[in-house]
Amino acid sequence: MNKKKKFQMKSKHLLVLMTFLCISAILLTFTQVVSVSPLREAASRVIVPFQNGINQIGTWMNGKLEGFQNVEELAAQNKELEQRVAELTEENTRLAQNQEELARLQELYQLDQSYSEYDKVAAQVISKDPGNWYDTFVINKGSADGIEKDMNVIANGGLVGLVVEVETNCATVRSIIDDSSSVSAMTASTSDTCIVSGDLRLMDEGKLAFSQMSTENAVAVGEQIVTSNISDKYLRGILIGYVSEVTEDSNHLTNTGYITPAVDFKHIQEVLVIKELKQTKGE
C-alpha cells in the first residue's frame, strides 16, 4: 500500500506567510478598505473579560495578602499584650507581697513598742518541723547576734516561746504550743496564777489549756493571760492569750479552762528575741 504523504510546512514558509498577513492587515487599516471595528469588537469580547478576571484575581490576592499581614500584626500585638499582662501580674504579686511584708513589719514594730523596756533583735523563720503548726522552728539569728538559750521570743502581739538551742548564725525556738511546753502565767487584772500547757491536739481547735487557777476571784471570758513573775524562764507580763472558757474543778478551789493564743501559730515569719534572760533580770 502507498502511504499517504503528510503535509509539512517548513518554518521559514510559515514565517513568510505570517509576515504577509500582518503587512496586509496594516495596509488594509491605512487604506480603510476593511473596517477594523469588528476586530476591535471581537478583541474586546475576548480580552476585556479576561482582563477583568485578572484584575479581580489581583484584587483578591491583594486582599488576602493584607489579611495575612493583619493576622501577623495581630499575632505580634497579642504576644506583646500577653507579655505585658505577665509583667503586670508579676509586678502586682510583688506589690502584694511587699504590702503583706510591710503590714507584718508594722505589727512587729508595734510589738517592739509594747515591750520597749526590753532590748530585742528581729529574726526571720528559716525552717520548721513538719506539720501545720510552728511548734519548733529555726530563726536566722544566733550567738553572733547575741542570742542565748532561754531567751524569750515574741511575735504577732504576744509570747511565742523560748530559744532552746543556739548556734553561731541560727537558733531553735520551742513555742508554747509544743506538747512539752509549760508556762507559769497569771490573769492581767487580778494576778491569779495558773499553768498554761502546750497541746498540739488542742491547737487544731485554736486553743491552749490552763489549770490550777484559784477560784478566789471570778475569771471572765476575754480576760488577758500573761506570763507571771514566778516563772523561772519567762519574763513577766508578756501576753499569752485570752480566756475563752472557764470550768470550776471538783475541789471547788481551782479553775480549769482554755485560752485563745494571741499569736497565730500557723503563720509565723518574723519574730523578736528579747535579749535578756529571766535570771539576769531577777539579779
Secondary structure, DSSP 8 states (H G I E B T S, - for coil): ----------HHHHHHHHHHHHHHHHHHHHHTSS-SHHHHHHHHHHHHHHHHHHHHHHHHHHHHHHHHHHHHHHHHHHHHHHHHHHHHHHHHHHHHHHHHHHHHHHHHHHHHHHTTTS-EEEEEEEEE-SSSS-SEEEES--GGGT--TT-EEEETTEEEEEEEEE-SS-EEEEETTSTT-EEEEEETTT--EEEEE--HHHHTTT-EEEEEEESSS---TT-EEEE-TT-SSS-TT-EEEEEEEEEE-TTSSEEEEEEEESS-TT---EEEEE---HHHHH-
